[in-house]
Amino acid sequence: AEDCKPPTPKALNGLAVDLMATGMLNVTAMMIDAGSFDACGDVTLLIKRDSDPRPPAVDFIIVDCDDLGRLDVQLIVIDEAGNEDFVDTYILVQDNLRACSTSTRMSVAGQLNNYVSSPMADVRVTASGDYFNQVTTSSSGQYSFDNIVSGSDLTVSPYLNDNPANGVTTIDYYYIGRHLLGFEPFTTPEQFIAADVNNSGHLSGFDMTTLRRLVLGLESSYPNGQTSWRFVDADYIFPEPLNPWSEVWPEIVNINDIDANVSNTDFKAIKIGDVNHSAHTLTTPLAPRTLTDAFALEAAEAVLAAGES
């Protein structure tokens, strides 16, 4: 039998919550639940502000000084069959520690580009520590965090792990081979990092094998926890440019005891497997790999003698 009956949502009205000394607080859906249930199994609880679109709904929302007083929210209940229902309620946000009235508010912002200065769009950037928030970069590669309490410690970290084949072609395979054979050695740290497809900390024929399988569509992800994009603090200078693994490069930025707005927390992005920087960095859709018309192929220029392939 198919479960077509939605679950029964029950929520508390007027739950009072107090902001932490940071001026923020995570309010979970479970905190406002008053015994929601479904006759056929377990339920999933989500919460959202009434003013937010639907979706998104998440298992918690972050309230801060802008939310003081009554905050209208929805408790959304979903059963195992995907049926859902919701109930409107509200919470009362209080500031008993006077975090909002005694603390100066700061902001942290930055820019994400790749190594040929193209802006990186739709990268998830997380601020964690005394302050927590997640945003995505705009089409111009910019992001910002606001309403940070003076004196807070936070860590900023970007993350993007989608479409591993973006920018990866046989040209990259060719360049890695030329480097390994000593014909055209890499000259920049980002080339080395991009070519380390299997995340081993050095370059070898295994990187070429993995890259080839990715180009042929035999693999859909990178091995050894490798993400499709890696990031480097834009202010970082590699001590050994031809050996970027000589020390762990910073993929995060730590900001301690913030006492002023920070506007230059920038990162450079490196697409793994894309030695020649051909990957798309904006939200423009990629061309499909299967076409019915002519498909343009690109190869590095070379001088061949008779009989050579």
N, C-alpha and C positions, 0 to 999 in steps of 0.2 A: 504494500500500500504506500502511496506517496503522501508525504507530510506536506499539506498545503495550508495548515493553520499557523499563523504567526505566533511568536512567543508573547508572553505577557510582561510588559515593562512596569517596574515599580521604582519610584525615585523618592529620595528625601527632599523636602522643601526647606529652603533657608539654611542649609548647612553653612556654619560659620567656619572660615579658615583664616589663619594668621600668616602673613608673609614672613619669610625668614629674614635674617639680618642683611641678606643680599638684596632684599626687595623683590624676591621672586618666590614662587612655590609651584610645585607640580600637583595638580588636582587630577586624580585618576577617576575613571568611570566607576570603579568599585567603591570609591568613597561616597558617591551619591546614590548608589544602588540600595534599594530597600527590599530586595528579595525577588528580583525579576526571575522568571522561570519559563520553561517550555515543557509541555506534557510528554514530549518524545525524546528528550535528551538535554545535553548541556547547551549553554548559551554563551555568546561572546558579547562583551559589554564595550561600547564605544561612547565617547563624549565629544561634543563640539559646542562652541559658542553659537547662540541663536543667530548672530550677525554673520557667521561664516557660511560659505556655500556648502552644499551637501552633494557629493563629498567635497573636502575630505572630512573624515571623522577618525579619531585616534583613541588609543587607550588612556591618554592623559593630555591635558592642556596646561600651558604655562601661564599663570596669572602674575601680574606685577603691579606696579604703582598706578598704571593707567586703568586698572580694573577695580580700584577701591570702591567699596559700597556694593550694591546689588549687581550681580552679573547673571544674566539669563543664559541658560544652557539647555541642551537636549541630551538625554540619555537614550542611546540607540541600542537595541537588543536584537541579536541575530542568532537564529537557531542553526542546528547542524545541516538542515536542508537549504539554508540560504534565505529563509523567510525572515522578515524583520518588522519591527514596530518601534515607535519611539514615544517618549513622554517629555513634555516641557517642564522645566523646574528652574530653580535659581539657587545661587550660593551667595553668601555675604563675605566679601573679601575685606579683612581688617589689617591694620598696620600697628599692632600693639608695641612693636619694637622701634617704631618711628624711623624705620629705614627710609621711608619716602620723604620725610620732612627734614632729615638731618644729613642726608648724603647727596653729594654732587653726582650727577649722571654723566657718564662718558660714552663715547662710541668708538668702535673699531671698524675700519673699512679697508678694502684692498682691491687689487686687480689681478686677474688670472689670465696669462697669455701663454702661448707655446713659444718655442725658441726662435720662431720667425715672426714674433710679435702679433700673431693672430689671436683675438680674444677668445677665451674659453667660455662657452655658454652652458648653462644647465649642469654645472658642477655643484655637488652638495658640499657645503662648507659648514663645519660644526665648530661651535665654541663650547668648551666644557671647562669645568673647574668650579670656581665660586659662582660663575654665570653659565647658564646652559641655553643654547638655541641652535637651530639649524635653518639655513637658508640655501637658496640656489642662486648661482651667478646669473646676471642678466645677459642679454644678447651682446652687450659690450664687455662682458667678462668681469663686471663689478659686483661686489657684495658689501653688506654692512650689517653690523650689530649695534643696537642702540639700547639706551636705558641701563647701562652697566654701572654698578655702584662704585664710587671712588674707593681705591684700595684693593679692589678685587684682583685675584690671580686667575688667568684663563689661558687656555690653549686653543689655538685656531688650527684646524686641520681640514684640507680639501680631500675629496674622494670621488672617483669616477671609475666605474668598472662595467662598461657596456660596449657592445659591438667590437669584440676583439679584432675583427678583420678590417676595421676602418683604417684605411691608408696602407694596408699591408698588401704588397704585390711582389711579383717575381723580381722587380727591380731591387727591392730591399734584400731579397735572397742573394742577388748578384753582388750587391755591395758588401754584404757580410762575407761572402766567399772571397772576394778580392782582398778584403782586409786580412782574412785568415791566411791567405796565400802570400801575403806581403806585397801585393802589387799596388794597392791603394789603401794604406793604413788610415784608420780613423784619426781625426785630429781634434775632436771635441768630446767632452765628457758625455754630452747628451747622445752622441752617436753610439758610444759604448753601452750606455744604459738602455737605449732603444733596442740594441742588438742582442742584449742578454734576455732572450725570450723565455728561457727556462728558469730564470731567477737563481742562477748558480753563483753569481759574483765573479764570473769570468766568461770569456767567449770561447766557443768550441763548435765542432760540427754538430753537436746535439741541438744547438740553437737553430742551425740551418734546417735540420730535420723537422723540428717542431714548427718552424715558420712555414716550411713547405706543406706540411699537413694542414696548417691553418689556411693557406692560400687555396689548397685543393678542396677545402670544406670538410676534411676528415676529422678536424678538431674544432670545437666550438668554444674553447677556453684555454687559458695558459696553465702550465703545470706549476707546482710548488708554491701555490698561493700568490702567484704573480697576477696583478691587476692590469687592466688594459691601459690605464694611464698612471704614471708616477709623477710626483710633484716635488719641487725643490724650492726652498725659501729663495726668493729672488735676490736677496742680498748675499747669499752664500757664494763663496769663491772656492772651487775645488782645489785643494792643496797640490794634488797630482792630477792634472787634467786628463792624462792618458791612462789613469788608473782610478776611476771615480770611487772604487770600493776600498781605497786605502783608509778611509774612515766613513762612518755612517753619515750620509748627507741628511740634512734636516728636511723632513717632509711635513713638519709642523712648526708653528711659531708660538713660543711661550711669552706671555706678557704678565709681568709681576707688578703688584702694587700700582695698578693703573691710576694715574693722577691727571691725565689730559687725554683729549681725543687723539686717536691713532689712525692715520689715514693712509698709511703705506705698508700695510701687511700684505705684501704681494707674493705671488708664487709663479714659477715657470712650470709648464706642463710638458711631459714627454710621453708620446704615444709609443707603447712597447711594440716592437716589430717594424715601426715606421722610421727607417733610417733617413729617408729623404724628405721628411716633414710634409707628406702629402695628405695626411688625415684631415677630415672635416672637423672643425672646432666649433661651428655654429649649429643651429637647429635645422639647417637645410637637409632634407632627406638625402640619403645616399642613393646613387644610381643602382638599380637592381643588377645582380650578377647574371641573371638570365634574361636575354633580350632576343627578340625575333628579327631585329634588323642588324645592320653592321655594327660591330663592336671594335672600338679603337684599342690597339695594343701598343704599349710603349716599351722601348728597350734602350739601354744605354748605348751611346754611340761607340762603335768599335771598328777597327781596321782588321779585316780577315783576309788571310791568304787562301789560295785554292786548296780545297780539301778540308778546311777547318769548319767546325760547326759553330 
